[in-house]
């Protein structure tokens, strides 16, 4: 007996990001929170999915002045984002989403 076919998980997440603003905002928040709490790998995965479903790496590169291929590597499994580039990306993403993220202690 075969298993039922399901959509690709990342494809499903992309669909939610594109069609549910509250989900997209929560995901952006979660990606940044993961990075700030020290789970950089999870944060990169979440932000990569968010970027792909919203602005895309080409447009993000144009907006931040970073080459799209560098951004793709930055959020890839071996990427090591520099603070300057990361904050530039996060600043643009939150502005584009119409939200402001705050760090609370």
Secondary structure as UniProt FT lines:
FT   HELIX           9..19
FT   HELIX           21..36
FT   TURN            37..38
FT   HELIX           40..53
FT   TURN            54..55
FT   HELIX           57..64
FT   HELIX           68..74
FT   TURN            77..78
FT   HELIX           83..97
//
